[in-house]
Amino acid sequence: MNTDSVKFDLDQDGIAVLTIDVPGQTMNIINDQFSADMAALVNHIVADENIKGAVITSGKASGFMAGADLKNMSALLSAPPAAGQSQASKTFESAFQLNQFFRRIETCGKPFAVVINGVCMGGGLELSLACHYRIAVDQPRTAMGLPEVLVGLLPGGGGTQRLPRLMGVQPALMLMLQGKTMTAQAAKGAGVMQDVAATQEEGVSKAKVWLKANPKAVQPWDVKGFKFPGGAGQFNPGFVQNFIGGNAMVMKETLGNMNAPKAILSCVYEGAQLPIDKAIRVESKYFTKLLLDPQSHNMMRTLFVNKQAAEKGARRPEGEPKAPTKKLAMLGAGLMGAGVAMVSAKAGIDVVLLDRDEATAAKGKAYTADRLAKDVARGKLKQEKADEILARIHPTSDFADLVGCDLVIEAVFEDRAIKAETTKKVEAVLGADTIFGSNTSTLPITGLAEAWSKPANFIGIHFFSPVEKMPLVEIITGKHTGPAAIAKAMDYVAQIKKTPIVVNDSRGFYTSRCFGTYVMEGYTMVGEGVTPALIDNCGRQAGMPVGPMAVGDEVAIDLSYKVKLQTIKDMGDAYKAGPADKVVDRMYELGRYGRKTAKGFYEYPADGGKKYLWPELEHEFGRLPDAEQPQPAEVKHRLLYRQLAECARCFEEGVLVTPEDGDIGAIFGWGFPPFSGGPFSMMDTIGIAEVVRQLDALTQSHGERFAPTQQLRDMAANGMRFHK
């Protein structure tokens, strides 16, 4: 009884093996087809008295299952409810169907076992938890988890109820609230898996033995007198303390901005005090509430659907042949260049790392050596693999050593003349047919391309620091950049497993330009006499990773000063000084450049102690009387809306081609609040008309930098949105 997505095999002992292989997918997912096929097979197994039990496993080498198809959830929400039915009721019924199906597996009267090979996430793990016996293949790629919180949801297939009943409330909460994964051995040690196997075949054999020995298997929570590992219930001190601590931890980590962690806490707290059937109904109600909230829509769209599309080449020019990088010329062995060299070598690319002298280039290679050594010491990497990676990096100061490189990335000093000189030296060795990428963060690509005789092959490839940790790469097309250069850059970004966005040329491009407004608005408020601690705390409370002054110190205040000078030089009389300029100028005069000099807006103790705001800030820039200090809501409002205004300008000017790139770039490039789905999702959620109204009010109060674009006004007048 094979189906389109599940293969059915019955052995002579009456054990069915259900092998999941969802067509058209690189990894198994729970979609409508799979759900219907699996339900039909379970019904067949239950009805056929010759079938004694079943083993569920995967037919894909990629792993067991990635979870539910989030695109299906979007379709679920877009479908209108029946006459007389509310949207919430319709959504609950659809969501609860999966819970009912999993409950059917564990109460059908016949035993089910599962063999997990490789990745098993979300709904895939929830399906496994509904089986009576669970075996994981003990191999490096096996990873199990419930990561729904990362896209604004909770495990909606019984995960919030079964996982705590298997491993205890506290460890289950830690896994679900952080979206972390378990290895096969860790899952067995926690009681989530009953056994491990060396291979998938061995796992299936073990499962069959168990099934034949346990023809009447039931889940432990269906046995009278079941108790949670570690205890549960409102009168259990340990249980109560878990939620006192859990609530505090969630508030500390999210500052109250994210809905999913709170819902997970509520699901586990309430469900742990109820029978399993009532508990999973509670879960489905909270899941429905999250699913109907714009926060989850925005997070799913940007952090999952659109991010995946970007990584699969949504913006890659059609018709261009694949052009993987084999040998990279990395110009500049500083922090950025060394990071690019490391991620490239890890991806299997040979790297020629060039700097002004051998010692500096070797120091850049040492950056990789140090980090690989730490990975080896922690058991994350074998020494042989580390040696292999390091051997791919070839430090040099001789441009002649660049021969054979098929991609160039330049990360030399942020000075137009120095970049031009370096570019010409490279062309003399490699020729203009090689694709040249500049890692500049502010200088327009079209101008830099003048030093390369074939500007169609010149492109911006903008990384973020530290390269090995930051997931985004901003690809910038100059006025003359051709499709071959875009394709080459995107293929390289795919090789190093980063997320690309593609934007058009502009001073500061998209990310640096918009991120800078957050920092500069913070500086502006310092100049106005707003309490510095209030500014930075409100930045974090608004959802940014750190406050504007803290991040300004990390980027370096002298860099902001030098960028300003270069901008004035390039723009001449067209340059308009901003209210933050006086703050940057004064900090530069004082030699307070940020963390690198151990003094900026913050002081950095020499003994490595905790940083603290420079006590003289208020003396240097003044302080408003307490009665005139803005409320936190106003500070957060200014910091966020200043970014929204600039993002909208980038879209109107054509720097951004799609709002999808705008949302991805904001979240993964400079840390725009991820729970918003990005600035364009945020504006859609607020409503464009309301955004315009708020920006107009801010313009009246604080200046033209907040002025809404004409495009925003037109969208508001016509009831339009950025996203469909």
MINU-610941 format. One record per residue (C-alpha): x, y, z. Coordinates in pm, whole numbers. Example, Ala and Ser with C-alpha at 12.3 -4.5 7.8 and 13.67 -1.06 7.14 Angstrom:
SITE       xx       yy       zz
SITE     1230     -450      780
SITE     1367     -106      714
//
This chain:
SITE       xx       yy       zz
SITE        0        0        0
SITE      255      258     -110
SITE      157      625     -123
SITE      317      923     -297
SITE      514     1030       11
SITE      546      713      221
SITE      667      370      106
SITE      498       71      277
SITE      677     -261      330
SITE      542     -555      532
SITE      778     -830      649
SITE      689    -1194      718
SITE      654    -1122     1091
SITE      378     -869     1029
SITE      594     -560     1095
SITE      532     -271      857
SITE      814      -33      767
SITE      694      315      666
SITE      969      499      479
SITE      900      871      442
SITE     1014     1029      115
SITE      812     1342       42
SITE      844     1410     -335
SITE      989     1736     -462
SITE     1162     1813     -130
SITE     1529     1789      -38
SITE     1418     1710      316
SITE     1097     1555      443
SITE      835     1799      566
SITE      484     1770      703
SITE      257     1901      429
SITE      -97     1817      323
SITE       15     1526      104
SITE      226     1364      376
SITE      -46     1410      637
SITE     -310     1245      418
SITE      -78      960      315
SITE       36      889      668
SITE     -317      898      807
SITE     -431      647      544
SITE     -143      412      627
SITE     -205      431     1002
SITE     -571      348      943
SITE     -467       54      725
SITE     -226      -75      990
SITE     -490      -51     1262
SITE     -754     -226     1050
SITE     -535     -514      928
SITE     -511     -781     1198
SITE     -208     -934     1023
SITE       -3     -620     1091
SITE      150     -633     1438
SITE      319     -292     1448
SITE      512      -39     1243
SITE      854      125     1215
SITE      868      480     1077
SITE     1192      596      916
SITE     1316      820      636
SITE     1414      746      281
SITE     1613     1067      242
SITE     1986     1093      307
SITE     1930     1450      433
SITE     1770     1321      751
SITE     1442     1222      908
SITE     1222     1532      886
SITE     1256     1910      901
SITE      908     1970     1045
SITE      596     2138      920
SITE      579     2326      590
SITE      555     2690      698
SITE      420     2785      356
SITE      121     2562      432
SITE       59     2768      743
SITE       39     3083      534
SITE     -218     2912      310
SITE     -408     2801      619
SITE     -437     3160      738
SITE     -527     3302      398
SITE     -817     3060      342
SITE    -1148     3218      453
SITE    -1346     3051      733
SITE    -1679     2883      666
SITE    -2001     3077      709
SITE    -2062     3144     1077
SITE    -1711     3030     1173
SITE    -1446     3263     1312
SITE    -1090     3273     1178
SITE     -965     3162     1520
SITE    -1199     2862     1525
SITE    -1099     2756     1174
SITE     -729     2791     1256
SITE     -767     2595     1580
SITE     -944     2308     1406
SITE     -672     2288     1141
SITE     -393     2308     1397
SITE     -556     2050     1625
SITE     -583     1796     1342
SITE     -210     1723     1366
SITE     -238     1671     1741
SITE     -532     1437     1690
SITE     -338     1237     1432
SITE      -35     1198     1659
SITE     -268     1098     1941
SITE     -421      840     1707
SITE      -77      679     1657
SITE      -10      639     2028
SITE     -358      515     2123
SITE     -442      294     1823
SITE     -366      -29     2008
SITE      -65     -127     1797
SITE      296      -36     1873
SITE      485      219     1662
SITE      861      267     1664
SITE     1069      534     1491
SITE     1427      532     1364
SITE     1573      882     1330
SITE     1854      927     1081
SITE     2007     1275     1066
SITE     1812     1597     1115
SITE     1484     1567     1304
SITE     1325     1901     1385
SITE      992     2047     1490
SITE      701     1836     1372
SITE      943     1557     1281
SITE     1047     1522     1644
SITE      686     1557     1758
SITE      587     1268     1530
SITE      872     1068     1686
SITE      759     1152     2041
SITE      415     1011     1959
SITE      575      674     1880
SITE      614      416     2155
SITE      980      340     2092
SITE     1242      581     1961
SITE     1587      502     1821
SITE     1835      759     1689
SITE     2124      679     1457
SITE     2440      786     1640
SITE     2617      991     1374
SITE     2749     1352     1364
SITE     2463     1486     1151
SITE     2188     1356     1380
SITE     2030     1653     1555
SITE     1692     1670     1724
SITE     1507     1975     1849
SITE     1196     2190     1864
SITE     1314     2524     1717
SITE      971     2680     1655
SITE     1041     2966     1896
SITE     1295     3099     1644
SITE     1012     3180     1401
SITE      766     3310     1657
SITE      578     2984     1717
SITE      563     2700     1968
SITE      576     2324     1903
SITE      217     2266     1792
SITE      217     1888     1753
SITE      227     1792     2119
SITE      589     1886     2175
SITE      520     2112     2472
SITE      341     1820     2642
SITE      533     1504     2549
SITE      887     1638     2582
SITE      846     1749     2949
SITE      678     1414     3026
SITE      987     1235     2893
SITE     1280     1446     3015
SITE     1132     1668     3286
SITE      998     2023     3283
SITE     1319     2219     3335
SITE     1537     2061     3059
SITE     1242     2055     2817
SITE     1179     2425     2873
SITE     1546     2505     2811
SITE     1538     2321     2478
SITE     1212     2477     2358
SITE     1278     2833     2480
SITE     1621     2845     2318
SITE     1546     2634     2010
SITE     1853     2418     2076
SITE     1921     2068     1949
SITE     2030     1734     2097
SITE     2268     1472     1965
SITE     2162     1107     1958
SITE     2353     1027     2277
SITE     2226     1338     2458
SITE     1866     1251     2366
SITE     1914      896     2495
SITE     2067     1025     2817
SITE     1772     1258     2867
SITE     1518      980     2817
SITE     1388     1119     2487
SITE     1533      828     2288
SITE     1522      474     2427
SITE     1814      350     2217
SITE     2077      446     1959
SITE     2208      255     1658
SITE     2525      278     1451
SITE     2332      271     1121
SITE     1979      319      999
SITE     1958      -48      906
SITE     2064     -151     1255
SITE     1805       88     1398
SITE     1525      -70     1195
SITE     1634     -418     1308
SITE     1638     -311     1672
SITE     1297     -150     1632
SITE     1149     -469     1489
SITE     1283     -675     1779
SITE     1126     -435     2026
SITE      791     -427     1844
SITE      762     -807     1846
SITE      839     -811     2219
SITE      589     -533     2301
SITE      265     -596     2109
SITE       53     -396     2355
SITE      275      -91     2404
SITE      127      225     2555
SITE      279      561     2625
SITE      388      621     2987
SITE      149      916     3023
SITE     -141      688     2938
SITE      -61      461     3234
SITE     -246      535     3558
SITE      -23      695     3818
SITE      221      848     3567
SITE      454     1108     3719
SITE      671     1367     3545
SITE     1048     1316     3577
SITE     1148     1567     3844
SITE      787     1626     3944
SITE      511     1863     3835
SITE      208     2041     3976
SITE      149     2371     4148
SITE      229     2221     4489
SITE      565     2081     4379
SITE      840     2325     4492
SITE     1076     2233     4209
SITE      803     2276     3948
SITE      708     2619     4083
SITE     1072     2731     4095
SITE     1117     2630     3730
SITE      853     2883     3629
SITE      972     3157     3863
SITE     1316     3122     3707
SITE     1179     3061     3358
SITE      972     3378     3356
SITE     1268     3581     3478
SITE     1498     3428     3216
SITE     1253     3492     2933
SITE     1206     3853     3039
SITE     1581     3906     3062
SITE     1645     3758     2717
SITE     1348     3907     2530
SITE     1265     4216     2737
SITE      904     4117     2692
SITE      910     4167     2315
SITE      851     3809     2200
SITE      521     3626     2237
SITE      627     3266     2169
SITE      846     3211     2479
SITE      563     3329     2706
SITE      320     3096     2531
SITE      559     2801     2569
SITE      586     2867     2943
SITE      206     2882     2970
SITE      160     2562     2768
SITE      395     2363     2985
SITE      267     2509     3313
SITE      -99     2446     3235
SITE      -54     2122     3040
SITE      158     1959     3309
SITE     -140     1975     3545
SITE     -384     1819     3299
SITE     -441     1477     3138
SITE     -264     1449     2803
SITE     -579     1488     2590
SITE     -675     1814     2757
SITE     -312     1926     2760
SITE     -273     1901     2383
SITE     -595     2102     2335
SITE     -439     2373     2552
SITE     -129     2360     2333
SITE     -334     2395     2014
SITE     -513     2699     2157
SITE     -187     2876     2236
SITE      -50     2772     1896
SITE     -357     2922     1729
SITE     -313     3245     1922
SITE       48     3276     1805
SITE      -39     3181     1449
SITE     -300     3457     1430
SITE      -55     3717     1564
SITE      131     3932     1305
SITE      456     3870     1493
SITE      467     3505     1388
SITE      363     3587     1028
SITE      646     3836      997
SITE      906     3611     1157
SITE      808     3308      947
SITE      813     3508      627
SITE     1149     3677      682
SITE     1346     3439      903
SITE     1243     3123      722
SITE     1066     3153      387
SITE     1244     3458      243
SITE     1579     3374      402
SITE     1569     3030      241
SITE     1473     3182      -92
SITE     1766     3424      -73
SITE     2007     3142        6
SITE     1875     2941     -288
SITE     1954     3227     -526
SITE     1629     3422     -556
SITE     1822     3727     -678
SITE     2075     3542     -894
SITE     2062     3650    -1261
SITE     1885     3393    -1477
SITE     2082     3215    -1743
SITE     2425     3274    -1590
SITE     2629     2952    -1561
SITE     2741     2838    -1217
SITE     3070     2999    -1122
SITE     3204     2857     -796
SITE     3523     3011     -659
SITE     3825     2783     -657
SITE     4099     3025     -556
SITE     4033     3354     -376
SITE     4258     3658     -365
SITE     4194     3822      -27
SITE     4348     4169      -17
SITE     4400     4288      339
SITE     4473     4060      634
SITE     4315     4271      905
SITE     4021     4155     1116
SITE     3781     4155      821
SITE     4018     4003      565
SITE     4134     3736      809
SITE     3772     3642      880
SITE     3689     3616      510
SITE     3998     3402      455
SITE     3892     3167      735
SITE     3533     3110      620
SITE     3655     3064      263
SITE     3917     2806      361
SITE     3658     2622      569
SITE     3441     2606      256
SITE     3722     2431       67
SITE     3848     2738     -122
SITE     4221     2810     -157
SITE     4301     3163      -36
SITE     4593     3389     -116
SITE     4596     3634      177
SITE     4784     3948       77
SITE     4895     4242      286
SITE     5168     4507      285
SITE     5431     4275      435
SITE     5477     3907      515
SITE     5441     3957      890
SITE     5101     4126      859
SITE     4976     3861      617
SITE     5099     3583      847
SITE     4919     3749     1137
SITE     4599     3726      932
SITE     4654     3352      886
SITE     4721     3317     1260
SITE     4368     3444     1319
SITE     4237     3124     1162
SITE     4496     2909     1337
SITE     4392     3041     1680
SITE     4024     2976     1623
SITE     4078     2632     1476
SITE     4295     2540     1775
SITE     4011     2637     2009
SITE     3768     2421     1811
SITE     4007     2127     1831
SITE     4049     2177     2206
SITE     3672     2178     2253
SITE     3630     1860     2052
SITE     3438     2038     1774
SITE     3702     1967     1510
SITE     3964     1700     1445
SITE     4326     1814     1419
SITE     4358     1664     1069
SITE     4066     1874      947
SITE     4207     2188     1111
SITE     4544     2130      942
SITE     4369     2083      608
SITE     4179     2413      645
SITE     4485     2608      753
SITE     4691     2472      463
SITE     4450     2642      220
SITE     4553     2992      338
SITE     4869     3126      173
SITE     4995     3457      323
SITE     5200     3683       99
SITE     5300     4042       26
SITE     5373     3977     -341
SITE     5097     4058     -592
SITE     5255     3806     -833
SITE     5130     3528     -603
SITE     4772     3613     -703
SITE     4813     3432    -1035
SITE     4536     3174    -1077
SITE     4283     3344     -849
SITE     3933     3354    -1001
SITE     3777     3597     -749
SITE     3922     3898     -571
SITE     3790     4050     -248
SITE     3946     4373     -129
SITE     3934     4483      236
SITE     4213     4739      255
SITE     4199     5074      436
SITE     3878     5272      376
SITE     4048     5533      155
SITE     3961     5583     -209
SITE     4322     5642     -324
SITE     4461     5337     -143
SITE     4184     5118     -280
SITE     4243     5246     -635
SITE     4617     5177     -615
SITE     4555     4823     -489
SITE     4293     4757     -756
SITE     4529     4855    -1038
SITE     4807     4634     -903
SITE     4572     4336     -899
SITE     4450     4398    -1255
SITE     4811     4404    -1375
SITE     4847     4044    -1252
SITE     4503     3890    -1308
SITE     4354     4092    -1592
SITE     4018     4269    -1600
SITE     3817     3955    -1682
SITE     3852     3842    -1319
SITE     3564     3942    -1092
SITE     3675     4202     -839
SITE     3475     4250     -519
SITE     3522     4536     -274
SITE     3434     4493       94
SITE     3393     4867      145
SITE     3118     4957      390
SITE     3053     5314      275
SITE     3230     5417      -48
SITE     3011     5396     -361
SITE     3098     5099     -582
SITE     3058     5290     -909
SITE     3337     5527     -811
SITE     3568     5250     -692
SITE     3507     5058    -1016
SITE     3679     5336    -1214
SITE     4013     5183    -1111
SITE     3919     4852    -1283
SITE     3927     4873    -1662
SITE     3622     4646    -1699
SITE     3365     4788    -1452
SITE     3112     4520    -1552
SITE     3331     4283    -1347
SITE     3349     4507    -1040
SITE     3104     4451     -754
SITE     3062     4517     -383
SITE     3081     4219     -147
SITE     3016     4364      197
SITE     3080     4143      500
SITE     2994     4212      862
SITE     3224     4168     1159
SITE     3307     3918     1293
SITE     3278     3744      958
SITE     3267     3391     1099
SITE     2963     3475     1314
SITE     2764     3724     1108
SITE     2532     3546      861
SITE     2473     3823      604
SITE     2666     3935      297
SITE     2546     4248      117
SITE     2614     4233     -256
SITE     2624     4581     -411
SITE     2586     4642     -784
SITE     2751     4950     -927
SITE     2615     5144    -1222
SITE     2801     4919    -1467
SITE     2814     4587    -1277
SITE     2717     4299    -1505
SITE     2519     3980    -1440
SITE     2830     3758    -1446
SITE     2974     3949    -1150
SITE     2647     3920     -957
SITE     2627     3546    -1026
SITE     2992     3494     -925
SITE     2941     3684     -598
SITE     2622     3495     -515
SITE     2778     3158     -591
SITE     3068     3245     -361
SITE     2831     3350      -81
SITE     2648     3018     -121
SITE     2980     2833      -93
SITE     3060     2994      242
SITE     2700     2932      359
SITE     2601     3294      417
SITE     2274     3471      338
SITE     2298     3721       50
SITE     2098     4032      -30
SITE     2149     4232     -349
SITE     2126     4611     -344
SITE     2210     4895     -580
SITE     2486     5147     -529
SITE     2456     5430     -279
SITE     2677     5596      -21
SITE     2667     5350      268
SITE     2457     5119       49
SITE     2163     4984      247
SITE     2291     4829      569
SITE     2560     5079      669
SITE     2340     5371      573
SITE     2037     5257      773
SITE     2231     5112     1064
SITE     2414     5443     1093
SITE     2087     5625     1158
SITE     2033     5419     1475
SITE     2377     5509     1606
SITE     2354     5873     1503
SITE     2009     5920     1656
SITE     2156     5795     1982
SITE     2445     6041     1951
SITE     2197     6317     1871
SITE     2011     6251     2194
SITE     2341     6262     2385
SITE     2398     6606     2234
SITE     2048     6710     2341
SITE     2123     6622     2702
SITE     1925     6299     2726
SITE     2061     6066     2996
SITE     2307     5829     2820
SITE     2197     5523     3019
SITE     1837     5589     2918
SITE     1934     5597     2550
SITE     2126     5270     2549
SITE     1877     5086     2769
SITE     1590     5196     2547
SITE     1777     5078     2239
SITE     1789     4728     2385
SITE     1429     4745     2508
SITE     1322     4835     2156
SITE     1469     4505     2039
SITE     1814     4605     1915
SITE     2105     4382     2029
SITE     2287     4668     2204
SITE     2239     5040     2258
SITE     2358     5297     2001
SITE     2654     5418     2207
SITE     2767     5065     2292
SITE     2763     4960     1927
SITE     2923     5291     1825
SITE     3217     5207     2050
SITE     3248     4865     1885
SITE     3242     5006     1530
SITE     3490     5281     1636
SITE     3410     5649     1672
SITE     3715     5757     1474
SITE     3585     5553     1181
SITE     3260     5753     1191
SITE     3470     6070     1192
SITE     3680     5959      894
SITE     3373     5847      700
SITE     3225     6190      759
SITE     3539     6358      625
SITE     3539     6136      315
SITE     3170     6213      260
SITE     3233     6588      286
SITE     3523     6553       42
SITE     3306     6361     -206
SITE     2989     6569     -173
SITE     3130     6917     -118
SITE     2861     7180      -64
SITE     2588     6917      -98
SITE     2686     6770      239
SITE     2439     6853      515
SITE     2575     6835      867
SITE     2360     6633     1105
SITE     2297     6703     1472
SITE     2515     6405     1569
SITE     2824     6549     1396
SITE     2918     6770     1689
SITE     2916     6468     1921
SITE     3137     6263     1687
SITE     3374     6559     1640
SITE     3411     6617     2013
SITE     3469     6250     2092
SITE     3734     6240     1818
SITE     3903     6552     1960
SITE     3914     6385     2300
SITE     4076     6074     2152
SITE     3787     5860     2271
SITE     3762     5624     1973
SITE     3577     5334     2136
SITE     3665     4989     2261
SITE     3988     4968     2061
SITE     4137     5254     2268
SITE     3962     5135     2589
SITE     3770     5460     2602
SITE     3473     5591     2411
SITE     3121     5649     2533
SITE     3211     5369     2771
SITE     3517     5306     2988
SITE     3685     4966     2948
SITE     3880     4874     3263
SITE     4234     4748     3204
SITE     4172     4454     3436
SITE     3896     4323     3207
SITE     3619     4435     3440
SITE     3271     4528     3323
SITE     3251     4834     3101
SITE     3061     5140     3224
SITE     2944     5469     3075
SITE     3205     5743     3083
SITE     3107     5958     3384
SITE     3204     6283     3207
SITE     2959     6239     2917
SITE     2696     6459     3075
SITE     2961     6720     3158
SITE     3079     6730     2797
SITE     2737     6742     2632
SITE     2506     6869     2902
SITE     2209     6708     3072
SITE     1842     6798     3058
SITE     1669     6848     3395
SITE     1490     6538     3519
SITE     1150     6691     3445
SITE     1250     6741     3079
SITE     1399     6397     3018
SITE     1197     6204     2756
SITE      994     5901     2853
SITE     1140     5561     2752
SITE      862     5512     2497
SITE      967     5832     2320
SITE     1333     5730     2309
SITE     1247     5387     2166
SITE     1011     5552     1918
SITE     1284     5783     1783
SITE     1545     5507     1757
SITE     1314     5277     1560
SITE     1135     5533     1342
SITE     1463     5695     1237
SITE     1559     5359     1091
SITE     1217     5312      928
SITE     1247     5650      759
SITE     1587     5566      609
SITE     1482     5218      500
SITE     1186     5372      318
SITE     1420     5619      147
SITE     1644     5336       29
SITE     1340     5166     -122
SITE     1212     5480     -293
SITE     1558     5559     -434
SITE     1599     5207     -572
SITE     1890     5117     -348
SITE     1667     4832     -235
SITE     1494     4639     -510
SITE     1272     4425     -287
SITE     1131     4463       66
SITE     1235     4101      126
SITE     1602     4200       94
SITE     1532     4499      315
SITE     1391     4286      596
SITE     1661     4017      572
SITE     1941     4274      554
SITE     1813     4468      853
SITE     1776     4168     1085
SITE     2089     3977      986
SITE     2305     4278      901
SITE     2262     4520     1188
SITE     2028     4347     1431
SITE     1695     4517     1364
SITE     1438     4361     1603
SITE     1389     4007     1467
SITE     1042     3973     1621
SITE      927     4252     1387
SITE     1018     4056     1074
SITE     1224     4356      962
SITE     1150     4724      895
SITE      920     4669      598
SITE      721     4399      775
SITE      704     4631     1074
SITE      567     4918      864
SITE      306     4685      711
SITE      200     4570     1058
SITE      174     4923     1198
SITE       -4     5036      882
SITE      161     5266      626
SITE      -80     5550      700
SITE        6     5537     1069
SITE      378     5524      989
SITE      342     5840      779
SITE      149     6011     1059
SITE      414     5923     1316
SITE      700     6032     1089
SITE      529     6363     1021
SITE      498     6424     1394
SITE      865     6337     1449
SITE      965     6566     1162
SITE      786     6854     1333
SITE      959     6778     1663
SITE     1307     6673     1555
SITE     1379     6763     1196
SITE     1374     6660      831
SITE     1569     6339      887
SITE     1235     6184      990
SITE     1040     6308      687
SITE      836     6032      516
SITE      904     5967      148
SITE      654     6052     -121
SITE      629     5683     -195
SITE      516     5618      162
SITE      254     5891      130
SITE      128     5742     -196
SITE      114     5395      -42
SITE      -80     5529      254
SITE     -328     5706       27
SITE     -388     5389     -173
SITE     -399     5143      117
SITE      -88     4963       -8
SITE      162     4737      170
SITE      523     4642      104
SITE      449     4268      128
SITE      155     4089      -27
//
